[in-house]
Every structure is written in C-alpha cells, then in structure tokens.
Amino acid sequence: MKTKATISSVKYEIRYDPKSSGGVTDLSNKIITIGTANKKDVRNILYHEAVESIMHERGLRYTRYEEGNDGVRFILSHTEFENLIADLLVVIDELK
C-alpha cells in the first residue's frame, strides 16, 4: 500500500510495510510508514501517527530528544484539540 493523505494541509505519503513493526513518521520528508503483519492493527497505528503528525504541523508537539519517545510532549488548548479532530477527520475521509 502506498497512498497520500492531507495532514493539516500538507500531503503525506503513507506506506505499508508488513515486514516492520509499529509506525514511523519521517516529519522532514512527510512519509508515514505503517508496519504490522496483523491487518487489524493498521488503522490504530495509522491514526496514532496521523495525530502526531497533525500536532507537529500545528506546532503542538515538543520533543526532548535525549528522552526518546517518552520525551515527546503535546501542549494544546481545547480549541486546538477540536482543530486536531477536524484534521483527523480529513485524513479518515481521504483514506476511506
């Protein structure tokens, strides 16, 4: 699977790699790679990566690199949360 989705007005390429595990987002090149042998996990992993990408594009994702994934912090108001959900719905609609 190789497709595109609009994430906060930015086109991301979405790739499926059954040989890898989990989700990885290349924020510089705008590529989300979903890896799982279990097709049931694809949607969960995709939405996780899409929401992180939305928050990055909206400037709501902060990382302390020395801490790895546990260093990622999301800071947002309720209005920003509502905008995040609106952006997620665009991704979902495009991928139906």
Gaussian input, Z-matrix of N, CA and C with variables (Angstrom, degrees):
# hf/3-21g

backbone

0 1
 N
 C     1     B1
 C     2     B2     1     A1
 N     3     B3     2     A2     1     D1
 C     4     B4     3     A3     2     D2
 C     5     B5     4     A4     3     D3
 N     6     B6     5     A5     4     D4
 C     7     B7     6     A6     5     D5
 C     8     B8     7     A7     6     D6
 N     9     B9     8     A8     7     D7
 C    10    B10     9     A9     8     D8
 C    11    B11    10    A10     9     D9
 N    12    B12    11    A11    10    D10
 C    13    B13    12    A12    11    D11
 C    14    B14    13    A13    12    D12
 N    15    B15    14    A14    13    D13
 C    16    B16    15    A15    14    D14
 C    17    B17    16    A16    15    D15
 N    18    B18    17    A17    16    D16
 C    19    B19    18    A18    17    D17
 C    20    B20    19    A19    18    D18
 N    21    B21    20    A20    19    D19
 C    22    B22    21    A21    20    D20
 C    23    B23    22    A22    21    D21
 N    24    B24    23    A23    22    D22
 C    25    B25    24    A24    23    D23
 C    26    B26    25    A25    24    D24
 N    27    B27    26    A26    25    D25
 C    28    B28    27    A27    26    D26
 C    29    B29    28    A28    27    D27
 N    30    B30    29    A29    28    D28
 C    31    B31    30    A30    29    D29
 C    32    B32    31    A31    30    D30
 N    33    B33    32    A32    31    D31
 C    34    B34    33    A33    32    D32
 C    35    B35    34    A34    33    D33
 N    36    B36    35    A35    34    D34
 C    37    B37    36    A36    35    D35
 C    38    B38    37    A37    36    D36
 N    39    B39    38    A38    37    D37
 C    40    B40    39    A39    38    D38
 C    41    B41    40    A40    39    D39
 N    42    B42    41    A41    40    D40
 C    43    B43    42    A42    41    D41
 C    44    B44    43    A43    42    D42
 N    45    B45    44    A44    43    D43
 C    46    B46    45    A45    44    D44
 C    47    B47    46    A46    45    D45
 N    48    B48    47    A47    46    D46
 C    49    B49    48    A48    47    D47
 C    50    B50    49    A49    48    D48
 N    51    B51    50    A50    49    D49
 C    52    B52    51    A51    50    D50
 C    53    B53    52    A52    51    D51
 N    54    B54    53    A53    52    D52
 C    55    B55    54    A54    53    D53
 C    56    B56    55    A55    54    D54
 N    57    B57    56    A56    55    D55
 C    58    B58    57    A57    56    D56
 C    59    B59    58    A58    57    D57
 N    60    B60    59    A59    58    D58
 C    61    B61    60    A60    59    D59
 C    62    B62    61    A61    60    D60
 N    63    B63    62    A62    61    D61
 C    64    B64    63    A63    62    D62
 C    65    B65    64    A64    63    D63
 N    66    B66    65    A65    64    D64
 C    67    B67    66    A66    65    D65
 C    68    B68    67    A67    66    D66
 N    69    B69    68    A68    67    D67
 C    70    B70    69    A69    68    D68
 C    71    B71    70    A70    69    D69
 N    72    B72    71    A71    70    D70
 C    73    B73    72    A72    71    D71
 C    74    B74    73    A73    72    D72
 N    75    B75    74    A74    73    D73
 C    76    B76    75    A75    74    D74
 C    77    B77    76    A76    75    D75
 N    78    B78    77    A77    76    D76
 C    79    B79    78    A78    77    D77
 C    80    B80    79    A79    78    D78
 N    81    B81    80    A80    79    D79
 C    82    B82    81    A81    80    D80
 C    83    B83    82    A82    81    D81
 N    84    B84    83    A83    82    D82
 C    85    B85    84    A84    83    D83
 C    86    B86    85    A85    84    D84
 N    87    B87    86    A86    85    D85
 C    88    B88    87    A87    86    D86
 C    89    B89    88    A88    87    D87
 N    90    B90    89    A89    88    D88
 C    91    B91    90    A90    89    D89
 C    92    B92    91    A91    90    D90
 N    93    B93    92    A92    91    D91
 C    94    B94    93    A93    92    D92
 C    95    B95    94    A94    93    D93
 N    96    B96    95    A95    94    D94
 C    97    B97    96    A96    95    D95
 C    98    B98    97    A97    96    D96
 N    99    B99    98    A98    97    D97
 C   100   B100    99    A99    98    D98
 C   101   B101   100   A100    99    D99
 N   102   B102   101   A101   100   D100
 C   103   B103   102   A102   101   D101
 C   104   B104   103   A103   102   D102
 N   105   B105   104   A104   103   D103
 C   106   B106   105   A105   104   D104
 C   107   B107   106   A106   105   D105
 N   108   B108   107   A107   106   D106
 C   109   B109   108   A108   107   D107
 C   110   B110   109   A109   108   D108
 N   111   B111   110   A110   109   D109
 C   112   B112   111   A111   110   D110
 C   113   B113   112   A112   111   D111
 N   114   B114   113   A113   112   D112
 C   115   B115   114   A114   113   D113
 C   116   B116   115   A115   114   D114
 N   117   B117   116   A116   115   D115
 C   118   B118   117   A117   116   D116
 C   119   B119   118   A118   117   D117
 N   120   B120   119   A119   118   D118
 C   121   B121   120   A120   119   D119
 C   122   B122   121   A121   120   D120
 N   123   B123   122   A122   121   D121
 C   124   B124   123   A123   122   D122
 C   125   B125   124   A124   123   D123
 N   126   B126   125   A125   124   D124
 C   127   B127   126   A126   125   D125
 C   128   B128   127   A127   126   D126
 N   129   B129   128   A128   127   D127
 C   130   B130   129   A129   128   D128
 C   131   B131   130   A130   129   D129
 N   132   B132   131   A131   130   D130
 C   133   B133   132   A132   131   D131
 C   134   B134   133   A133   132   D132
 N   135   B135   134   A134   133   D133
 C   136   B136   135   A135   134   D134
 C   137   B137   136   A136   135   D135
 N   138   B138   137   A137   136   D136
 C   139   B139   138   A138   137   D137
 C   140   B140   139   A139   138   D138
 N   141   B141   140   A140   139   D139
 C   142   B142   141   A141   140   D140
 C   143   B143   142   A142   141   D141
 N   144   B144   143   A143   142   D142
 C   145   B145   144   A144   143   D143
 C   146   B146   145   A145   144   D144
 N   147   B147   146   A146   145   D145
 C   148   B148   147   A147   146   D146
 C   149   B149   148   A148   147   D147
 N   150   B150   149   A149   148   D148
 C   151   B151   150   A150   149   D149
 C   152   B152   151   A151   150   D150
 N   153   B153   152   A152   151   D151
 C   154   B154   153   A153   152   D152
 C   155   B155   154   A154   153   D153
 N   156   B156   155   A155   154   D154
 C   157   B157   156   A156   155   D155
 C   158   B158   157   A157   156   D156
 N   159   B159   158   A158   157   D157
 C   160   B160   159   A159   158   D158
 C   161   B161   160   A160   159   D159
 N   162   B162   161   A161   160   D160
 C   163   B163   162   A162   161   D161
 C   164   B164   163   A163   162   D162
 N   165   B165   164   A164   163   D163
 C   166   B166   165   A165   164   D164
 C   167   B167   166   A166   165   D165
 N   168   B168   167   A167   166   D166
 C   169   B169   168   A168   167   D167
 C   170   B170   169   A169   168   D168
 N   171   B171   170   A170   169   D169
 C   172   B172   171   A171   170   D170
 C   173   B173   172   A172   171   D171
 N   174   B174   173   A173   172   D172
 C   175   B175   174   A174   173   D173
 C   176   B176   175   A175   174   D174
 N   177   B177   176   A176   175   D175
 C   178   B178   177   A177   176   D176
 C   179   B179   178   A178   177   D177
 N   180   B180   179   A179   178   D178
 C   181   B181   180   A180   179   D179
 C   182   B182   181   A181   180   D180
 N   183   B183   182   A182   181   D181
 C   184   B184   183   A183   182   D182
 C   185   B185   184   A184   183   D183
 N   186   B186   185   A185   184   D184
 C   187   B187   186   A186   185   D185
 C   188   B188   187   A187   186   D186
 N   189   B189   188   A188   187   D187
 C   190   B190   189   A189   188   D188
 C   191   B191   190   A190   189   D189
 N   192   B192   191   A191   190   D190
 C   193   B193   192   A192   191   D191
 C   194   B194   193   A193   192   D192
 N   195   B195   194   A194   193   D193
 C   196   B196   195   A195   194   D194
 C   197   B197   196   A196   195   D195
 N   198   B198   197   A197   196   D196
 C   199   B199   198   A198   197   D197
 C   200   B200   199   A199   198   D198
 N   201   B201   200   A200   199   D199
 C   202   B202   201   A201   200   D200
 C   203   B203   202   A202   201   D201
 N   204   B204   203   A203   202   D202
 C   205   B205   204   A204   203   D203
 C   206   B206   205   A205   204   D204
 N   207   B207   206   A206   205   D205
 C   208   B208   207   A207   206   D206
 C   209   B209   208   A208   207   D207
 N   210   B210   209   A209   208   D208
 C   211   B211   210   A210   209   D209
 C   212   B212   211   A211   210   D210
 N   213   B213   212   A212   211   D211
 C   214   B214   213   A213   212   D212
 C   215   B215   214   A214   213   D213
 N   216   B216   215   A215   214   D214
 C   217   B217   216   A216   215   D215
 C   218   B218   217   A217   216   D216
 N   219   B219   218   A218   217   D217
 C   220   B220   219   A219   218   D218
 C   221   B221   220   A220   219   D219
 N   222   B222   221   A221   220   D220
 C   223   B223   222   A222   221   D221
 C   224   B224   223   A223   222   D222
 N   225   B225   224   A224   223   D223
 C   226   B226   225   A225   224   D224
 C   227   B227   226   A226   225   D225
 N   228   B228   227   A227   226   D226
 C   229   B229   228   A228   227   D227
 C   230   B230   229   A229   228   D228
 N   231   B231   230   A230   229   D229
 C   232   B232   231   A231   230   D230
 C   233   B233   232   A232   231   D231
 N   234   B234   233   A233   232   D232
 C   235   B235   234   A234   233   D233
 C   236   B236   235   A235   234   D234
 N   237   B237   236   A236   235   D235
 C   238   B238   237   A237   236   D236
 C   239   B239   238   A238   237   D237
 N   240   B240   239   A239   238   D238
 C   241   B241   240   A240   239   D239
 C   242   B242   241   A241   240   D240
 N   243   B243   242   A242   241   D241
 C   244   B244   243   A243   242   D242
 C   245   B245   244   A244   243   D243
 N   246   B246   245   A245   244   D244
 C   247   B247   246   A246   245   D245
 C   248   B248   247   A247   246   D246
 N   249   B249   248   A248   247   D247
 C   250   B250   249   A249   248   D248
 C   251   B251   250   A250   249   D249
 N   252   B252   251   A251   250   D250
 C   253   B253   252   A252   251   D251
 C   254   B254   253   A253   252   D252
 N   255   B255   254   A254   253   D253
 C   256   B256   255   A255   254   D254
 C   257   B257   256   A256   255   D255
 N   258   B258   257   A257   256   D256
 C   259   B259   258   A258   257   D257
 C   260   B260   259   A259   258   D258
 N   261   B261   260   A260   259   D259
 C   262   B262   261   A261   260   D260
 C   263   B263   262   A262   261   D261
 N   264   B264   263   A263   262   D262
 C   265   B265   264   A264   263   D263
 C   266   B266   265   A265   264   D264
 N   267   B267   266   A266   265   D265
 C   268   B268   267   A267   266   D266
 C   269   B269   268   A268   267   D267
 N   270   B270   269   A269   268   D268
 C   271   B271   270   A270   269   D269
 C   272   B272   271   A271   270   D270
 N   273   B273   272   A272   271   D271
 C   274   B274   273   A273   272   D272
 C   275   B275   274   A274   273   D273
 N   276   B276   275   A275   274   D274
 C   277   B277   276   A276   275   D275
 C   278   B278   277   A277   276   D276
 N   279   B279   278   A278   277   D277
 C   280   B280   279   A279   278   D278
 C   281   B281   280   A280   279   D279
 N   282   B282   281   A281   280   D280
 C   283   B283   282   A282   281   D281
 C   284   B284   283   A283   282   D282
 N   285   B285   284   A284   283   D283
 C   286   B286   285   A285   284   D284
 C   287   B287   286   A286   285   D285

   B1=1.4594
   B2=1.5215
   B3=1.2901
   B4=1.4568
   B5=1.5164
   B6=1.3229
   B7=1.4545
   B8=1.5238
   B9=1.3129
   B10=1.4684
   B11=1.5161
   B12=1.3235
   B13=1.4616
   B14=1.5175
   B15=1.3208
   B16=1.4579
   B17=1.5195
   B18=1.3179
   B19=1.4630
   B20=1.5198
   B21=1.3236
   B22=1.4697
   B23=1.5269
   B24=1.3113
   B25=1.4664
   B26=1.5300
   B27=1.3165
   B28=1.4673
   B29=1.5293
   B30=1.3339
   B31=1.4625
   B32=1.5352
   B33=1.3213
   B34=1.4577
   B35=1.5188
   B36=1.3097
   B37=1.4566
   B38=1.5229
   B39=1.3142
   B40=1.4613
   B41=1.5221
   B42=1.3358
   B43=1.4618
   B44=1.5217
   B45=1.3252
   B46=1.4577
   B47=1.5218
   B48=1.3214
   B49=1.4553
   B50=1.5256
   B51=1.3276
   B52=1.4644
   B53=1.5242
   B54=1.3351
   B55=1.4668
   B56=1.5278
   B57=1.3222
   B58=1.4623
   B59=1.5228
   B60=1.3225
   B61=1.4639
   B62=1.5198
   B63=1.3305
   B64=1.4598
   B65=1.5097
   B66=1.3117
   B67=1.4473
   B68=1.5096
   B69=1.3183
   B70=1.4592
   B71=1.5170
   B72=1.3229
   B73=1.4572
   B74=1.5182
   B75=1.3178
   B76=1.4588
   B77=1.5223
   B78=1.3266
   B79=1.4598
   B80=1.5236
   B81=1.3286
   B82=1.4611
   B83=1.5259
   B84=1.3393
   B85=1.4604
   B86=1.5178
   B87=1.3402
   B88=1.4674
   B89=1.5331
   B90=1.3405
   B91=1.4619
   B92=1.5263
   B93=1.3200
   B94=1.4645
   B95=1.5271
   B96=1.3304
   B97=1.4573
   B98=1.5163
   B99=1.3221
   B100=1.4640
   B101=1.5151
   B102=1.3313
   B103=1.4527
   B104=1.5137
   B105=1.3166
   B106=1.4596
   B107=1.5210
   B108=1.3115
   B109=1.4653
   B110=1.5240
   B111=1.3315
   B112=1.4616
   B113=1.5304
   B114=1.3122
   B115=1.4791
   B116=1.5286
   B117=1.3364
   B118=1.4648
   B119=1.5283
   B120=1.3302
   B121=1.4634
   B122=1.5203
   B123=1.3224
   B124=1.4670
   B125=1.5219
   B126=1.3308
   B127=1.4666
   B128=1.5253
   B129=1.3205
   B130=1.4610
   B131=1.5306
   B132=1.3176
   B133=1.4700
   B134=1.5220
   B135=1.3285
   B136=1.4696
   B137=1.5224
   B138=1.3287
   B139=1.4634
   B140=1.5238
   B141=1.3244
   B142=1.4729
   B143=1.5310
   B144=1.3219
   B145=1.4686
   B146=1.5342
   B147=1.3250
   B148=1.4672
   B149=1.5226
   B150=1.3221
   B151=1.4738
   B152=1.5235
   B153=1.3266
   B154=1.4742
   B155=1.5267
   B156=1.3310
   B157=1.4650
   B158=1.5219
   B159=1.3260
   B160=1.4645
   B161=1.5273
   B162=1.3240
   B163=1.4649
   B164=1.5241
   B165=1.3184
   B166=1.4688
   B167=1.5267
   B168=1.3386
   B169=1.4666
   B170=1.5245
   B171=1.2994
   B172=1.4718
   B173=1.5270
   B174=1.3231
   B175=1.4609
   B176=1.5184
   B177=1.3342
   B178=1.4660
   B179=1.5285
   B180=1.3154
   B181=1.4600
   B182=1.5267
   B183=1.3032
   B184=1.4537
   B185=1.5214
   B186=1.3302
   B187=1.4581
   B188=1.5152
   B189=1.3051
   B190=1.4628
   B191=1.5203
   B192=1.3117
   B193=1.4625
   B194=1.5233
   B195=1.3046
   B196=1.4624
   B197=1.5241
   B198=1.3348
   B199=1.4579
   B200=1.5231
   B201=1.3238
   B202=1.4609
   B203=1.5143
   B204=1.3397
   B205=1.4688
   B206=1.5178
   B207=1.3367
   B208=1.4613
   B209=1.5300
   B210=1.3206
   B211=1.4527
   B212=1.5178
   B213=1.3314
   B214=1.4656
   B215=1.5233
   B216=1.3222
   B217=1.4604
   B218=1.5227
   B219=1.3141
   B220=1.4565
   B221=1.5224
   B222=1.3257
   B223=1.4592
   B224=1.5256
   B225=1.3589
   B226=1.4498
   B227=1.5216
   B228=1.3140
   B229=1.4584
   B230=1.5250
   B231=1.3192
   B232=1.4624
   B233=1.5258
   B234=1.3224
   B235=1.4650
   B236=1.5243
   B237=1.3256
   B238=1.4607
   B239=1.5349
   B240=1.3301
   B241=1.4598
   B242=1.5350
   B243=1.3329
   B244=1.4642
   B245=1.5285
   B246=1.3344
   B247=1.4602
   B248=1.5269
   B249=1.3226
   B250=1.4565
   B251=1.5281
   B252=1.3196
   B253=1.4578
   B254=1.5320
   B255=1.3266
   B256=1.4663
   B257=1.5260
   B258=1.3219
   B259=1.4622
   B260=1.5242
   B261=1.3204
   B262=1.4616
   B263=1.5244
   B264=1.3109
   B265=1.4628
   B266=1.5347
   B267=1.3307
   B268=1.4753
   B269=1.5198
   B270=1.3179
   B271=1.4773
   B272=1.5346
   B273=1.3172
   B274=1.4684
   B275=1.5262
   B276=1.3355
   B277=1.4626
   B278=1.5335
   B279=1.3396
   B280=1.4739
   B281=1.5207
   B282=1.3120
   B283=1.4695
   B284=1.5188
   B285=1.3226
   B286=1.4706
   B287=1.5036
   A1=108.60
   A2=115.99
   A3=122.63
   A4=106.00
   A5=116.51
   A6=120.08
   A7=108.60
   A8=116.23
   A9=121.08
   A10=109.42
   A11=115.15
   A12=121.88
   A13=108.16
   A14=115.78
   A15=121.36
   A16=108.61
   A17=115.35
   A18=121.90
   A19=107.65
   A20=116.22
   A21=122.10
   A22=111.23
   A23=115.55
   A24=124.65
   A25=113.61
   A26=118.31
   A27=122.82
   A28=108.13
   A29=117.36
   A30=121.03
   A31=109.72
   A32=114.79
   A33=122.44
   A34=108.68
   A35=116.29
   A36=120.49
   A37=107.31
   A38=116.94
   A39=121.61
   A40=107.48
   A41=114.64
   A42=120.89
   A43=109.27
   A44=115.20
   A45=121.04
   A46=107.90
   A47=116.21
   A48=121.92
   A49=108.87
   A50=118.05
   A51=120.56
   A52=113.27
   A53=117.40
   A54=120.90
   A55=112.29
   A56=117.81
   A57=120.76
   A58=109.28
   A59=115.68
   A60=119.61
   A61=110.28
   A62=116.50
   A63=121.28
   A64=111.96
   A65=115.01
   A66=121.03
   A67=111.20
   A68=115.72
   A69=121.90
   A70=107.24
   A71=115.83
   A72=119.94
   A73=109.50
   A74=115.52
   A75=122.56
   A76=105.65
   A77=116.49
   A78=121.13
   A79=112.32
   A80=117.77
   A81=120.90
   A82=111.79
   A83=116.00
   A84=120.67
   A85=113.55
   A86=116.34
   A87=122.39
   A88=111.61
   A89=115.49
   A90=121.92
   A91=108.94
   A92=115.90
   A93=122.19
   A94=106.72
   A95=116.21
   A96=121.02
   A97=108.44
   A98=115.02
   A99=122.31
   A100=107.04
   A101=116.08
   A102=119.47
   A103=111.64
   A104=115.64
   A105=121.31
   A106=108.35
   A107=115.42
   A108=119.74
   A109=110.22
   A110=116.01
   A111=121.49
   A112=109.46
   A113=116.40
   A114=120.90
   A115=112.66
   A116=118.03
   A117=121.24
   A118=111.49
   A119=118.11
   A120=122.12
   A121=113.66
   A122=117.60
   A123=121.04
   A124=111.70
   A125=117.83
   A126=120.70
   A127=111.29
   A128=118.10
   A129=121.89
   A130=111.02
   A131=116.53
   A132=120.55
   A133=110.18
   A134=116.80
   A135=120.55
   A136=111.29
   A137=117.46
   A138=119.93
   A139=111.13
   A140=116.90
   A141=120.38
   A142=109.64
   A143=116.68
   A144=120.78
   A145=111.38
   A146=117.12
   A147=120.27
   A148=111.11
   A149=117.39
   A150=120.14
   A151=110.38
   A152=117.57
   A153=119.06
   A154=110.73
   A155=117.21
   A156=120.76
   A157=111.55
   A158=117.03
   A159=120.69
   A160=109.53
   A161=115.89
   A162=119.31
   A163=110.97
   A164=116.90
   A165=120.08
   A166=110.34
   A167=116.40
   A168=120.37
   A169=111.69
   A170=117.81
   A171=121.86
   A172=112.53
   A173=117.78
   A174=121.36
   A175=113.54
   A176=117.46
   A177=121.83
   A178=112.37
   A179=118.02
   A180=122.11
   A181=108.37
   A182=115.75
   A183=121.79
   A184=108.84
   A185=116.96
   A186=120.46
   A187=110.34
   A188=114.54
   A189=121.47
   A190=104.19
   A191=117.61
   A192=122.32
   A193=113.89
   A194=117.73
   A195=119.15
   A196=112.48
   A197=117.66
   A198=121.58
   A199=112.96
   A200=119.28
   A201=120.69
   A202=111.45
   A203=116.89
   A204=120.53
   A205=112.42
   A206=118.13
   A207=119.64
   A208=111.86
   A209=116.86
   A210=121.16
   A211=113.73
   A212=117.14
   A213=120.84
   A214=108.90
   A215=116.22
   A216=121.98
   A217=108.78
   A218=115.22
   A219=121.54
   A220=107.93
   A221=115.49
   A222=120.22
   A223=107.52
   A224=115.71
   A225=117.85
   A226=111.44
   A227=113.24
   A228=120.83
   A229=108.46
   A230=116.44
   A231=119.96
   A232=110.69
   A233=117.81
   A234=120.80
   A235=110.08
   A236=117.32
   A237=120.57
   A238=110.43
   A239=116.67
   A240=120.91
   A241=110.11
   A242=117.22
   A243=120.88
   A244=110.97
   A245=117.14
   A246=121.15
   A247=110.89
   A248=116.60
   A249=121.67
   A250=110.14
   A251=116.98
   A252=121.44
   A253=110.06
   A254=117.82
   A255=121.11
   A256=110.37
   A257=117.55
   A258=121.11
   A259=111.31
   A260=117.20
   A261=121.03
   A262=110.57
   A263=117.20
   A264=120.61
   A265=111.47
   A266=117.23
   A267=120.52
   A268=109.30
   A269=116.87
   A270=121.05
   A271=109.68
   A272=116.76
   A273=120.77
   A274=110.54
   A275=117.02
   A276=120.51
   A277=111.53
   A278=116.85
   A279=120.14
   A280=111.72
   A281=117.35
   A282=120.47
   A283=113.56
   A284=118.14
   A285=120.78
   A286=110.88
   D1=131.51
   D2=175.06
   D3=-145.70
   D4=115.83
   D5=-176.81
   D6=-145.39
   D7=-179.85
   D8=177.98
   D9=-125.59
   D10=152.41
   D11=175.34
   D12=-142.70
   D13=147.76
   D14=177.55
   D15=-90.15
   D16=119.99
   D17=-179.34
   D18=-120.16
   D19=107.30
   D20=-176.47
   D21=51.62
   D22=49.16
   D23=177.47
   D24=70.43
   D25=10.75
   D26=178.92
   D27=-115.16
   D28=131.90
   D29=178.21
   D30=-78.93
   D31=123.78
   D32=174.61
   D33=-111.46
   D34=141.39
   D35=171.68
   D36=-87.54
   D37=138.20
   D38=178.68
   D39=-117.79
   D40=124.92
   D41=-179.16
   D42=-118.73
   D43=148.14
   D44=175.94
   D45=-115.16
   D46=126.27
   D47=179.69
   D48=-129.66
   D49=97.73
   D50=-176.61
   D51=-66.76
   D52=-12.28
   D53=-179.19
   D54=-85.20
   D55=-13.74
   D56=178.86
   D57=-104.15
   D58=176.08
   D59=-176.84
   D60=-131.61
   D61=126.97
   D62=177.58
   D63=93.87
   D64=-164.54
   D65=-179.24
   D66=-121.88
   D67=143.47
   D68=177.66
   D69=-135.95
   D70=132.70
   D71=176.82
   D72=-118.58
   D73=124.27
   D74=173.99
   D75=-92.92
   D76=98.18
   D77=-174.86
   D78=-69.59
   D79=-27.20
   D80=179.54
   D81=-72.20
   D82=-43.95
   D83=-177.20
   D84=-96.88
   D85=-1.01
   D86=176.60
   D87=60.41
   D88=52.29
   D89=178.96
   D90=-128.06
   D91=127.52
   D92=174.08
   D93=-108.74
   D94=126.41
   D95=177.15
   D96=-113.52
   D97=125.28
   D98=179.46
   D99=-106.31
   D100=124.49
   D101=-179.33
   D102=-127.23
   D103=119.14
   D104=175.27
   D105=-168.90
   D106=144.57
   D107=175.16
   D108=-82.39
   D109=-18.71
   D110=-177.28
   D111=-97.93
   D112=108.97
   D113=-177.94
   D114=-57.96
   D115=-25.33
   D116=179.75
   D117=-64.70
   D118=-23.77
   D119=-177.69
   D120=-86.18
   D121=-12.94
   D122=-173.91
   D123=-57.97
   D124=-49.51
   D125=-176.98
   D126=-61.14
   D127=-45.34
   D128=179.99
   D129=-60.28
   D130=-46.47
   D131=-179.86
   D132=-65.72
   D133=-43.55
   D134=-179.55
   D135=-60.42
   D136=-46.96
   D137=-178.80
   D138=-65.71
   D139=-37.58
   D140=176.63
   D141=-58.64
   D142=-50.30
   D143=-178.71
   D144=-67.52
   D145=-37.09
   D146=179.34
   D147=-64.64
   D148=-43.52
   D149=179.56
   D150=-64.71
   D151=-42.59
   D152=176.45
   D153=-60.55
   D154=-39.98
   D155=179.69
   D156=-67.39
   D157=-40.57
   D158=176.27
   D159=-58.76
   D160=-46.41
   D161=-178.27
   D162=-65.38
   D163=-35.08
   D164=175.28
   D165=-63.94
   D166=-49.61
   D167=-178.12
   D168=-62.47
   D169=-30.10
   D170=179.70
   D171=-88.92
   D172=1.43
   D173=178.27
   D174=74.33
   D175=27.85
   D176=-176.66
   D177=-109.44
   D178=6.25
   D179=-177.05
   D180=-114.58
   D181=124.59
   D182=-179.36
   D183=-124.22
   D184=139.02
   D185=-177.66
   D186=-127.78
   D187=134.77
   D188=166.87
   D189=-99.75
   D190=100.57
   D191=-168.76
   D192=-59.27
   D193=-30.92
   D194=-178.90
   D195=-67.42
   D196=-15.41
   D197=-178.12
   D198=-99.84
   D199=-0.22
   D200=-178.31
   D201=64.68
   D202=-148.48
   D203=-177.70
   D204=-61.66
   D205=-29.73
   D206=178.89
   D207=-69.51
   D208=-13.34
   D209=178.07
   D210=-87.71
   D211=-4.45
   D212=179.44
   D213=-77.24
   D214=128.01
   D215=178.85
   D216=-125.09
   D217=141.88
   D218=176.85
   D219=-116.33
   D220=127.88
   D221=-178.74
   D222=-127.37
   D223=119.39
   D224=-177.96
   D225=-157.40
   D226=154.61
   D227=175.00
   D228=-86.96
   D229=174.08
   D230=177.84
   D231=-65.07
   D232=-37.87
   D233=177.69
   D234=-62.52
   D235=-42.47
   D236=178.09
   D237=-64.66
   D238=-36.45
   D239=176.54
   D240=-61.99
   D241=-44.22
   D242=178.47
   D243=-62.03
   D244=-38.99
   D245=177.00
   D246=-65.80
   D247=-37.22
   D248=176.72
   D249=-60.11
   D250=-46.22
   D251=179.68
   D252=-62.80
   D253=-40.87
   D254=177.85
   D255=-60.72
   D256=-42.42
   D257=177.72
   D258=-65.54
   D259=-39.51
   D260=178.62
   D261=-62.62
   D262=-39.42
   D263=179.16
   D264=-63.24
   D265=-33.23
   D266=175.53
   D267=-62.83
   D268=-45.54
   D269=178.59
   D270=-60.17
   D271=-48.15
   D272=-178.45
   D273=-60.21
   D274=-45.13
   D275=-179.32
   D276=-62.86
   D277=-39.54
   D278=-179.12
   D279=-67.69
   D280=-30.04
   D281=-173.71
   D282=-95.95
   D283=3.86
   D284=178.66
   D285=-67.62

